[in-house]
Amino acid sequence: MLARSTDDLVFVPNVGFRLARGAMDAANVVVERDGRTLTAGLTSDRDGAELRISVAGLDETLDFRQSRPVDAPVRVADDRGRVVHEQPARYHVNSHFYRLMEGPTMFQRVVSLERIEPDARAIDVVMEGAAGVWHVTIPIEPKNATGPRGVSTEAIDVRHGIAIAAPLVARSETITAIELETYFVKNADPGEKTERTIQGVGCLTHARGLGADLLMLRDSTGRHHLERPRPVQDRTGGSRRREVALFEPMPPEALSASLEIPYVVLCEMSDETVLVPVPGETDITLAGCMAHVTTTRVGRSSDSTDSRPSPIEGLNGPCVRIVITPNDREAERQLISCGVMESNDRGMTMSMERSGPPVIEVPDPTGSSPFMTFRGPRIRVGGPWKLEVPLPRI
């Protein structure tokens, strides 16, 4: 469920646009039984509700950094007897056993639900399956939010089958907040087997933090405003990315502002793989993009020193360093990074500088691996996407 047209949304710092009224919240509920501990919590806001369940004290034991999907059906109803229906999951794996670092094996279930009605004061949850049968009641209470009011806009641009929209903007005497939603235009090809996710908007991944990545806003008076570092990220799932770009307050006389997003980075996952020799230099083609790859052996990762070893043990020993450079820097689609299958059970690190391509380092315990296997390329798709955003009056 997306935000309704009648919703009153406000910008909350470090969070994003949220319901001024009608959201629900709950403290975690903890249940102990037969040596197992279940923890359940719930939030409900503009996009619906999210129920998170974890169970500790399991008999299951996984290897370090491993996970295993399992089935765990969940039924949810509120205290007025209304069934709360499940929505399509926001995450690729929403029910699994997992083990992180040296800790015990845990179970986690994440359930995306439709929005909880505002007159509900509890939800009743029944979960069955691999982690056991559980029945728990979670008390909930209304949650209000305050902040600059979000005003709807119809600003949108579409390039290369990717849409970037600015559905909301908020303005105050201290800040200008513009929500950006990036998503794929529906693909009519039913045989498409490549799974695409949005990794970065105007940056390689995560958030725009370096000066070269920051967006520039031009208001209707002709003044330019550089984006403040680290936009607010919002959870909507891999196929749709939502964030709030933050700028300084606009001049009172500014009525609108224009914004350009230079590129978007995608991960395109399919069965296609490429073997790259170690050490060496070679040209490869992945997802239709050509790039030059350099691989070298190093004694340890650049993230690791004697005084500050990496928390990923393998990076403290022999590693393979990988640098990928697009063959054509003017191409609309450029291969800039990728997943390395050998890192699945070893971990990896990626570093970036203000200039130059990303540097990937993957543990190589034997120090003699003859090749690395590339899969899941990161593709830089060139723009620009241009948005003209009306500014509300303060």
N, C-alpha and C positions, 0 to 999 in steps of 0.2 A: 504494500500500500504506500503510494507516494503522498506527499503533502496534499491536502484538500484545498480547493480554491478559496474556501472560507476561513482557512487557518490564519491566525494572527501570529506571525513569526517575528522573532527578535534576534539580533546578533549577540551571542554570548562569547566573550573573549576566551580564546584557547579551546573552544568547543565547536562553534559554528552557529548556523541559524537553527533555532529551536522554538517549540511552541511556547507562546507567552502563557497560555492556559490549556489544560487538557492532557498534559504529559503525566505519566505515572512513574513512581520509583519504589524500590523495595530494598530493605537491608537483607544481607545474605542470611539464609536459613541453613543451619547446620544440624544434621541428623547422624547419630552414631548408632551402629547396629552390627553385632557379630564381628567386631574388629574392623569394620569398614566405616568410613566417614564420607557422607554426601554433603556437598555444599551447593546451594542453589540460589541464584539471584536473578532479578528481572528489571529491565528498563523498558519504557514505552514512550515513544516520541513521534515525530512527524512521519517517519517511514514505517512505523509499526513497532512491535515489541521484540525484544531479544531475551530469550531465556538461556542462561548458562548453567550447566550442571557439571560438577566434577565429583569423582569418587576416588578416594585413596584407600590403601590397605588391601589391595587386590592380590589374588594368588598368581595372577599373570606376571611374567617377567620377560621383558624385552631387552635386547642389546642396547648399548649406548647409542643415543640419538636415533632411535628407531620408532616407528609408529605402525599401527595396523588398524585399518577401518573395520568397524563392527556394526551390527544392527542393534538399535535400541529405540524401538517405537515409543512415542510420547503422546499422551492425551492430556489436553488442557481445557479447563472450564473455569468461568469466574464464579464468584459467590452468589450470583443471581441465576445460576444454572445455564448460562449461555456458553456454548462451545466456542473456544478461541481457536480458529483454524490456522494451520501451518501455512507459511508462504514459501516460495522457492528460496532455497538456501543462499545466503550471501557468500558462503565459503565453499571451497572445493571439497574439503573433508569436514563434515559436521558431527561425526560420531566416531571416536577412535580411542584405542589404547596408545599411549605414547610415553617415552622416557627421555628426559632432557639431562644432559651432563651426567653426573654420577648419582642422580636422585632415583627414587623408586618409580616403578611403572604406575601411571595414573590413567584414569578414564576421563574423557571430556565429551560432552554433548552440547552443541550449540543449536538452538532452535529459533528460526525466524518465524514470528507470529504476526497476525494482523493486529492493528492497534487495539489496546485494551480500552473498553468504554469508560468514560470518566466517572460514572457512578459506581464502578466496581471497587471493592476494598480488599479483595483477596482473590488468588487464583489457586485452583486445585490441580496438582500435577501427578500423573501416574506414568512411571517409566518402567519398561520391561526390557529384557534382552541380556546382552553379554555381561553387564555390570550388576545384574540382579534385578529384583522387583522392588520398586520404591513408590511410596505414596506420601506426598508432602504438600502442605498448604503454605503458601507464601503471602503474608499480609502485604498490601500495597497502599500507597497514599498519593494524593495529588501532588504534582510538582509544578510550580510556576517559575517562569524565567523573566528577567528584565534586561533591557538593553535597547540600543537603537532599533527602531522598527524596520523590518525588511519590506521593501516595495518590489512588486513583481515587474519584470521587464520581458520583452520578447526578443532580446538580442541573441542572435545565433548565427554561426557560420559553419559550412560543411565543406570539407576538402578530403579527397581520397577516401571517401566512405566513413569519415570520422567527423562527428559534430561536436562543436564546443559552444555551449550556451552560457549566458549570464542570467539565470532566472531570478536572482534577487540582488538587491543592492541596499545597503544601509549607510546612513550618513549622520555624523554628529560633529560637535565642535572639536573632537579629539581624534577622529578616525573616519576613514572611508573603507567600507567592506564590500567586496564584490564576490558573490558566489559564482564559481565556475563549475559546470558539469560537462564532462567529456565522455562520450559514448560512441559506440559503433552504430551506424545506420544499418537497418536490417539487411542481411545478406539473403538474396533470393535464391542462391544456389544451395539446394538441399544436400548435395554431395560434398560440401565443404567439410574437410576433416582437420583443418588447422584451428586450434583453439587459441584465440587472441585475447590478451589482457593488456590493459593500459598500465604502463610502468611509470611514466613521467610526463608532465605537461610543461614544456619549456625547460626540462632538465632530464638527466639520464634516469633517475629513479628517486623515489621518495619526495622530498620537498626541495623547492628552490632555495638554496642557502648561500651560493656564491654570487659575487657581483655580476658576473657574466650571464647568470641564469635569471636574474631578477627582471620582472616585467616593467615596462614603462607606460605610464598612463598620460595621455594628453587631454587636458580639459578644454572646454569650449572657449576659454579666454586665451588659449594658446600656451599655457604654462604646462611644463612637464613634471611628473611626479614619479620617482623611483619606488618600486614596491619595497615594502619592509620585509626583511628576511624571514624565512620560515612561515609560509602560509598555514592556515588552520586546515588540517586534514580531517575529512569526515568519512565514516565507513559506509560504503554502499555496495561493495562487492567488486571483483576484478573486472567485470565487463563494463562497469560504469565507475568513473572516478569523480569525486566531488571534493572541492576544496574552496577556501575563502582567501582571495588575494587581498592583502591589507595595504592601504596607502595612507599618507598623511591627510588631514582634513582639506577638502577642496575650498577654493575661494567662494564666498557667499554668492557671487554673481555667476558662477559656473553652473550651467544648466544641463550639461551632458559631458561625457568623456569617451575617448576612443582608446581601444586596447588592442594590441597585437600579440599573438602567441606564435613564436617563430617555428616551433616544431613539437611533435609528440613522439614519445618512445613507446613502442609496443614490444611485448614478448609473443612470439608466434610458435606455439608448441605443436609439433607433429612427430611422426615417426622418422623424419629425416635426420640423419646423423652424418658427421664428417670426422674422419681420423686425421689428426695433426701430428707429424713427427716431432720427437723431443730428443735432443735440441735441434733447432733448425729454423729455416724461413721458408714459407710456402704460401701460395695463393689458393684461396678456397672460394667456393660458392655455396651459400646457405640461404634458404628462403629467397632465392633469385638475386641475392646481393653478393657482389664480389669484394673480397678484402684480402689484405696481406697480413699474415700471422707470423709473429716471432716468438719462439719458445726457448727459454734458457733454464738451466739448473742453478739453484741457489741453495746455500747451506741452511737457511731458515727464512721465514717470511719477514718482510719489512715491518710487519706489525709486532714482531717479537724481538726482545733484547734480553740479555742476561739478567738485567735488573727488573725488567717488566715483561715476563714471558706471556705469550698469548694464552687465553683461556681454552682455545682449541688446541689440544696437545700436538696434533700433527703439524701445526704451523711453526712449532719450535724446532723442527728438524728439517730434513731435505724437502724442498718444494720445487714445483715447476712454475716459472713466471711466464705469463702469457700477455702479449700485447697485440691487439687487433686494430688495424688501420684500414678504413675504407679505401678502395682503389680510386673511386670517383667521389670527391668531396662535394661535387655539385649535383649529384644524383638525388632524386626525390626520396628514394629509399636507400639507406646506408646501414650496413652491418657494423655496429659499434661495440657489441659485447655478446656474450652467450653463456648458456649453462654448460658446465663441464661434468659429465656423468661420473667421472672418478671422484668427484667431491661429494657424492651422495652419502657416503658413509665416513667421510674424512673431514668434511668442512672445507671452507675456502674463505678468502678475503678479497675485496676489491677496493683499490684506492684510486683517487682522482686528484689531479692538479688543475690549476686554473687554465693551463694550456696542455695539450697533448691528450692522447687517448687513455681510457681506463687501463689499469694494470691489475690483472687477475693472478692470484697465487693459490695453488692447490697443493696440499701435502702429497709427497711422493715417498712413502716410508722406505722403499728399497733404494731410492736414489738412482734407479736405472730404468724407469718405465720408458718403453720405446715410443709411446704415443699418448695423446689425450683425445677423448671423445667429446666432440661438441654437439650440443642439442639445445633446442629452445632459444633461438637467436633473439637478441634485442635489436630492433630495427628503429632507426631514427627516420621519421616521416616528416618531410619538410612542409612548411606552411608558406606564408603566414595565414593564420586564422584572424580575421578582423571583426571586432565587436564595437558597436556604437551603443553606449549605455546611458540612458537618461538618469540624471541625478535628482533625487527627491530634495525638496526644500527642508531646511532644518527648522 
